[in-house]
Amino acid sequence: MSKRDYYEVLGVGRDAEPRVIKAAYRKLAVKYHPDRNPDDGEAEALFKEASEAYAVLSDFEKRRRYDRFGHQGLGGGGPGGFDPDTFGDFADILGDFFGSGFGDIFGRRRRGGPRPGADLRYELALSLEEAAFGVDKTLEIPRLETCGSCSGTGGAEGSQPISCSACGGRGQVRVTQGFFAVARTCPQCRGEGSIVSDPCRDCRGAGRVEKRRQVGISVPAGVDTGTRLRRAGEGEHGPKNGPPGDLYVDLVVLEHESYERFGADVMGVVEVTYAEAVLGAKLKIETLHGEEVLEVPAGTRHGAQFRVRGKGIAHLGGRGRGDHVARVEIVVPHPKDLDDERIELLQRWAEEDGSELRERRVLDRVRDLFG
């Protein structure tokens, strides 16, 4: 079967610029990539065809020969001039979709540095005051650290690691899957390429030991439940002296016995008597920032809210503070707590008010009036 024209395969014109060719290939490769079309022979063939076309048209010299002589002008490197090694350079095109291991699919292994250590997560409980004003805390973190006896090598003093027999020291083994040669981490040496012949007694060849480390962290003012703080490099140490991971501290703000939080605002209850609600009063109330004077106007109803500006919680990462919100609750005394004089005054007020309380007993009148 004759090959299709490479320009036709990618759906571009013969005068297409390199960026247009690259974009066209990227679109087709993402669509037909075997990872997205498992066990689909047709998609695999289209992916291979598009990759072959791009390998030629993205290379200036190969494209020049192809434009002049067609498929016959390409020689070597597989059918139609297709060189599988070309795919080692495609990671920048498809890495966003299929990860940094794309080049390994075609047999080209890229060695990286030492593996980093794992990130750690710690849940820290704070009081409302600590969240509002900020606080410095010292955390005790269990983590894996580089073994001091073997300096992370995992071997006893004077010993040398031996090359892994399973992968030949490469750290990877190749598994052929149809068109692809997939490189996988060697199960025997776990990607290290070597095996410890005489393990260190302290870490038993692991190169790391578990320790409990105290880590200081500064909690800024204004945090809330769900805020996450990061301490770079305070996670577990990487194997074979790899870089450490990070420590993530997730904050949980506990409920307060007197206040309720709403973002940067804090709500507290202020109790007033019926007389204070009717006649008005100036009351001293407690806020997170200390004592304040609240003016309750005459005729205040139960549940009314008043703001004391700037006495709430700091805006995280911003300027200023929220407010303290005082919610009024009118305290209704129990009839048993009233003396005869107060009951008489209430009875007189009820009668002068013209309500239907005249025919009822005094205690019933009090209950109805304040119920």
C-alpha positions as CSV (number, residue, x, y, z in Angstrom):
1,M,0.0,0.0,0.0
2,S,1.4,3.4,-1.0
3,K,2.1,6.0,1.7
4,R,-0.1,9.0,2.0
5,D,1.4,12.4,1.4
6,Y,2.9,13.7,4.7
7,Y,1.2,17.1,4.2
8,E,-2.1,15.4,3.7
9,V,-1.5,13.3,6.9
10,L,-1.1,16.4,9.0
11,G,-3.7,18.4,7.1
12,V,-1.4,21.3,6.3
13,G,-0.4,23.0,3.1
14,R,3.0,22.5,1.5
15,D,4.0,26.1,2.4
16,A,3.0,25.6,6.1
17,E,5.3,27.2,8.6
18,P,7.0,25.0,11.3
19,R,4.7,26.3,14.1
20,V,1.7,25.3,12.0
21,I,3.1,21.8,11.4
22,K,3.9,21.4,15.1
23,A,0.4,22.5,16.1
24,A,-1.2,20.1,13.6
25,Y,0.9,17.2,14.8
26,R,0.1,18.0,18.4
27,K,-3.6,17.9,17.7
28,L,-3.4,14.5,16.0
29,A,-1.0,13.0,18.5
30,V,-3.3,13.8,21.4
31,K,-6.3,12.5,19.5
32,Y,-4.8,9.1,18.5
33,H,-2.2,8.5,21.3
34,P,-2.4,4.8,22.4
35,D,-2.8,5.9,26.0
36,R,-6.2,7.4,25.1
37,N,-7.1,4.6,22.7
38,P,-6.0,1.3,24.3
39,D,-6.3,-1.8,22.2
40,D,-7.3,0.3,19.1
41,G,-5.1,-0.8,16.2
42,E,-6.5,1.9,13.8
43,A,-5.7,4.7,16.3
44,E,-2.2,3.3,16.8
45,A,-1.6,3.2,13.1
46,L,-2.9,6.8,12.6
47,F,-0.7,7.9,15.5
48,K,2.4,6.3,14.0
49,E,1.5,7.8,10.6
50,A,1.2,11.3,12.0
51,S,4.4,10.9,14.0
52,E,6.3,9.7,10.9
53,A,5.0,12.7,9.0
54,Y,6.0,15.2,11.7
55,A,9.5,13.5,12.0
56,V,10.1,14.4,8.4
57,L,8.4,17.8,8.0
58,S,9.8,19.2,11.2
59,D,13.4,18.5,10.0
60,F,14.6,21.1,7.5
61,E,16.9,18.8,5.5
62,K,14.4,15.8,5.5
63,R,11.6,18.1,4.4
64,R,13.7,19.6,1.6
65,R,14.4,16.1,0.3
66,Y,10.8,15.0,0.6
67,D,9.6,18.1,-1.2
68,R,11.9,17.3,-4.1
69,F,11.9,13.6,-4.4
70,G,8.9,12.4,-2.3
71,H,9.0,9.3,-0.2
72,Q,11.8,7.9,-2.4
73,G,14.1,10.7,-1.3
74,L,14.1,9.5,2.3
75,G,16.4,6.6,3.2
76,G,17.4,4.9,6.4
77,G,16.0,5.0,9.9
78,G,13.1,2.7,9.2
79,P,10.3,2.6,6.6
80,G,9.9,5.8,4.7
81,G,12.8,7.4,6.5
82,F,11.1,7.2,9.8
83,D,13.6,7.2,12.7
84,P,12.2,6.1,16.0
85,D,14.9,8.0,17.9
86,T,13.2,11.2,16.7
87,F,10.6,10.7,19.3
88,G,13.0,11.5,22.1
89,D,12.6,15.1,21.1
90,F,8.8,15.2,21.3
91,A,8.4,15.5,25.1
92,D,8.1,19.3,24.8
93,I,5.1,18.8,22.5
94,L,3.1,16.1,24.3
95,G,4.5,16.4,27.9
96,D,1.5,18.3,29.1
97,F,-0.7,15.5,28.1
98,F,1.3,12.3,28.8
99,G,4.0,13.3,31.2
100,S,7.7,13.4,31.1
101,G,8.0,9.7,30.3
102,F,6.8,10.2,26.7
103,G,10.3,9.8,25.3
104,D,10.7,6.5,27.1
105,I,7.9,5.0,25.1
106,F,10.2,4.9,22.1
107,G,13.2,3.5,24.1
108,R,15.1,6.7,24.9
109,R,15.6,6.9,28.6
110,R,16.2,10.2,30.3
111,R,18.0,10.0,33.6
112,G,17.1,12.5,36.2
113,G,18.7,13.4,39.5
114,P,18.0,11.8,42.9
115,R,14.4,11.4,43.7
116,P,12.9,14.0,46.1
117,G,11.5,13.0,49.4
118,A,7.8,12.8,50.1
119,D,5.7,15.8,51.2
120,L,4.2,15.7,54.7
121,R,0.9,17.0,55.9
122,Y,0.2,18.1,59.5
123,E,-3.2,19.3,60.9
124,L,-2.8,22.1,63.4
125,A,-5.7,23.2,65.7
126,L,-5.9,26.8,66.7
127,S,-8.1,28.8,69.0
128,L,-10.1,31.7,67.6
129,E,-7.7,34.2,69.3
130,E,-4.6,32.5,67.7
131,A,-6.3,32.6,64.3
132,A,-7.2,36.3,64.8
133,F,-3.9,37.6,66.0
134,G,-1.4,35.1,64.6
135,V,0.9,32.8,66.6
136,D,4.2,31.0,66.5
137,K,4.0,27.2,67.0
138,T,6.5,24.4,67.3
139,L,5.5,21.2,65.7
140,E,6.9,17.8,66.3
141,I,7.1,16.0,63.0
142,P,8.0,12.3,62.4
143,R,9.9,12.0,59.1
144,L,12.5,10.0,57.3
145,E,15.9,11.6,57.3
146,T,19.2,10.7,55.7
147,C,21.0,8.1,57.8
148,G,24.0,9.7,59.5
149,S,26.0,6.4,59.7
150,C,26.1,5.7,56.0
151,S,25.4,9.3,54.7
152,G,22.4,8.0,52.8
153,T,24.2,5.3,50.7
154,G,22.6,2.4,52.6
155,G,25.9,0.5,52.7
156,A,28.1,-0.3,55.6
157,E,31.4,1.6,55.9
158,G,33.9,0.5,53.3
159,S,31.3,-1.4,51.2
160,Q,30.5,-0.6,47.6
161,P,27.2,-1.1,45.8
162,I,27.0,-3.7,43.0
163,S,25.4,-3.2,39.6
164,C,21.8,-4.6,39.4
165,S,21.8,-7.8,37.3
166,A,18.2,-7.4,36.3
167,C,18.6,-4.0,34.5
168,G,22.3,-4.0,33.9
169,G,22.7,-0.8,36.0
170,R,20.2,1.2,34.0
171,G,17.5,1.3,36.6
172,Q,14.9,0.5,34.0
173,V,13.8,-2.6,32.1
174,R,12.1,-2.4,28.7
175,V,8.8,-4.2,27.9
176,T,7.7,-4.4,24.3
177,Q,4.0,-3.7,23.7
178,G,3.3,-4.0,20.0
179,F,4.6,-0.8,18.3
180,F,6.0,0.6,21.6
181,A,9.0,-0.3,23.7
182,V,8.0,0.9,27.2
183,A,10.7,1.6,29.8
184,R,9.7,0.7,33.3
185,T,11.3,1.0,36.7
186,C,13.4,-2.1,37.5
187,P,11.6,-4.0,40.3
188,Q,14.8,-5.5,41.7
189,C,16.7,-2.3,42.3
190,R,13.7,0.1,42.3
191,G,15.3,2.3,39.7
192,E,18.6,2.8,41.5
193,G,20.6,0.8,39.0
194,S,22.6,-0.8,41.9
195,I,22.1,-3.0,44.9
196,V,23.7,-2.6,48.4
197,S,25.9,-5.6,49.0
198,D,26.6,-5.0,52.7
199,P,23.7,-3.0,54.3
200,C,24.2,-0.4,57.0
201,R,23.2,-1.6,60.4
202,D,21.4,1.6,61.4
203,C,19.1,2.0,58.4
204,R,19.3,-1.7,57.2
205,G,20.3,-0.5,53.7
206,A,17.4,2.0,53.3
207,G,19.7,5.0,53.5
208,R,17.1,6.8,55.7
209,V,15.9,6.5,59.3
210,E,12.8,7.8,61.0
211,K,13.3,10.7,63.4
212,R,11.1,13.1,65.2
213,R,12.0,16.7,64.4
214,Q,10.8,20.0,65.9
215,V,9.8,22.4,63.2
216,G,8.8,26.0,63.9
217,I,6.0,27.7,62.0
218,S,4.6,31.2,62.1
219,V,0.8,31.4,61.7
220,P,-0.2,34.8,60.3
221,A,-3.2,36.8,61.6
222,G,-6.5,36.2,59.9
223,V,-6.2,32.5,59.0
224,D,-9.2,30.3,59.0
225,T,-10.1,26.6,58.8
226,G,-8.8,25.3,55.4
227,T,-5.8,27.7,55.3
228,R,-2.7,25.7,54.3
229,L,0.8,26.8,55.2
230,R,3.9,25.5,53.5
231,R,7.4,25.0,54.9
232,A,9.7,24.2,52.0
233,G,12.3,21.5,52.7
234,E,10.8,20.3,55.9
235,G,9.3,17.1,54.5
236,E,11.0,13.7,54.2
237,H,14.5,13.5,52.9
238,G,14.9,11.9,49.5
239,P,16.5,8.5,49.0
240,K,20.2,8.5,48.1
241,N,20.6,12.0,49.4
242,G,17.7,13.3,47.2
243,P,16.3,16.7,48.1
244,P,13.7,16.9,50.9
245,G,10.0,17.3,50.3
246,D,7.8,20.0,51.8
247,L,5.7,20.2,54.9
248,Y,2.1,21.3,54.5
249,V,0.3,22.5,57.6
250,D,-3.5,22.5,57.3
251,L,-5.2,24.7,59.9
252,V,-8.4,24.0,61.8
253,V,-9.9,26.9,63.9
254,L,-11.8,25.6,66.9
255,E,-15.2,26.9,68.0
256,H,-15.2,29.6,70.6
257,E,-17.5,29.5,73.7
258,S,-18.6,33.1,73.3
259,Y,-18.1,34.2,69.7
260,E,-19.1,32.9,66.3
261,R,-17.0,33.8,63.3
262,F,-18.2,34.9,59.9
263,G,-15.2,35.5,57.7
264,A,-13.4,38.5,59.2
265,D,-16.4,39.4,61.4
266,V,-17.0,38.1,64.9
267,M,-20.5,37.9,66.4
268,G,-21.1,37.9,70.1
269,V,-24.3,38.0,72.2
270,V,-25.1,40.9,74.4
271,E,-27.9,40.5,77.0
272,V,-30.1,43.4,77.8
273,T,-33.1,43.8,80.1
274,Y,-36.5,44.6,78.9
275,A,-36.2,48.1,80.4
276,E,-32.8,48.7,78.7
277,A,-34.3,47.6,75.3
278,V,-37.2,50.0,75.7
279,L,-35.4,53.0,77.2
280,G,-32.0,52.5,75.6
281,A,-28.7,52.1,77.4
282,K,-24.9,52.2,77.2
283,L,-23.4,48.8,77.9
284,K,-19.8,47.5,78.3
285,I,-19.2,44.5,76.1
286,E,-16.2,42.2,75.5
287,T,-14.6,41.8,72.1
288,L,-11.4,40.0,70.9
289,H,-9.6,43.3,71.3
290,G,-10.9,44.1,74.8
291,E,-13.7,46.0,76.4
292,E,-15.8,48.4,74.3
293,V,-18.9,50.5,75.0
294,L,-22.0,49.7,73.0
295,E,-24.9,52.2,72.8
296,V,-28.2,50.4,72.6
297,P,-30.8,52.8,71.3
298,A,-34.3,53.0,72.7
299,G,-36.8,50.6,71.3
300,T,-34.3,48.0,70.4
301,R,-35.9,44.7,69.4
302,H,-34.8,41.2,70.3
303,G,-32.2,39.9,67.7
304,A,-31.1,43.4,66.6
305,Q,-27.4,43.6,65.5
306,F,-25.0,46.4,66.0
307,R,-21.4,46.7,64.7
308,V,-18.3,47.8,66.5
309,R,-16.1,48.7,63.6
310,G,-12.6,47.3,63.3
311,K,-12.8,45.0,66.3
312,G,-13.0,41.7,64.4
313,I,-10.3,39.6,62.7
314,A,-7.6,40.8,60.4
315,H,-8.1,40.3,56.6
316,L,-5.6,37.6,55.6
317,G,-3.1,39.1,53.2
318,G,-5.0,42.4,53.1
319,R,-5.5,45.5,55.2
320,G,-7.7,46.3,58.1
321,R,-9.9,44.1,60.2
322,G,-13.5,43.0,60.2
323,D,-16.1,44.1,62.8
324,H,-17.4,42.8,66.1
325,V,-21.1,42.2,65.7
326,A,-23.2,42.5,68.9
327,R,-26.5,40.5,68.7
328,V,-29.0,41.7,71.2
329,E,-30.9,39.2,73.3
330,I,-33.6,40.5,75.6
331,V,-33.5,38.7,78.9
332,V,-36.9,37.7,80.2
333,P,-36.9,37.1,84.0
334,H,-38.7,34.2,85.4
335,P,-41.7,35.2,87.6
336,K,-40.1,33.4,90.6
337,D,-37.2,35.8,90.4
338,L,-39.5,38.9,90.7
339,D,-40.5,40.5,94.0
340,D,-44.0,41.7,94.7
341,E,-43.1,45.3,93.9
342,R,-41.9,44.4,90.4
343,I,-44.9,42.2,89.8
344,E,-47.2,45.0,90.8
345,L,-45.4,47.4,88.4
346,L,-45.8,45.0,85.6
347,Q,-49.4,44.4,86.4
348,R,-50.1,48.1,86.4
349,W,-48.3,48.5,83.0
350,A,-50.3,45.7,81.5
351,E,-53.6,47.1,82.7
352,E,-52.7,50.6,81.4
353,D,-51.7,49.1,78.1
354,G,-55.3,48.0,77.5
355,S,-54.5,44.4,76.7
356,E,-56.6,41.4,77.7
357,L,-54.5,40.6,80.6
358,R,-56.9,42.1,83.2
359,E,-58.8,38.9,83.7
360,R,-55.8,36.7,84.3
361,R,-53.7,35.9,87.2
362,V,-50.6,38.0,87.8
363,L,-48.2,35.3,87.1
364,D,-49.9,34.4,83.8
365,R,-49.8,38.1,82.8
366,V,-46.0,38.2,83.4
367,R,-45.5,35.0,81.3
368,D,-47.6,36.3,78.4
369,L,-45.9,39.7,78.6
370,F,-42.4,38.4,78.3
371,G,-43.0,35.0,76.6
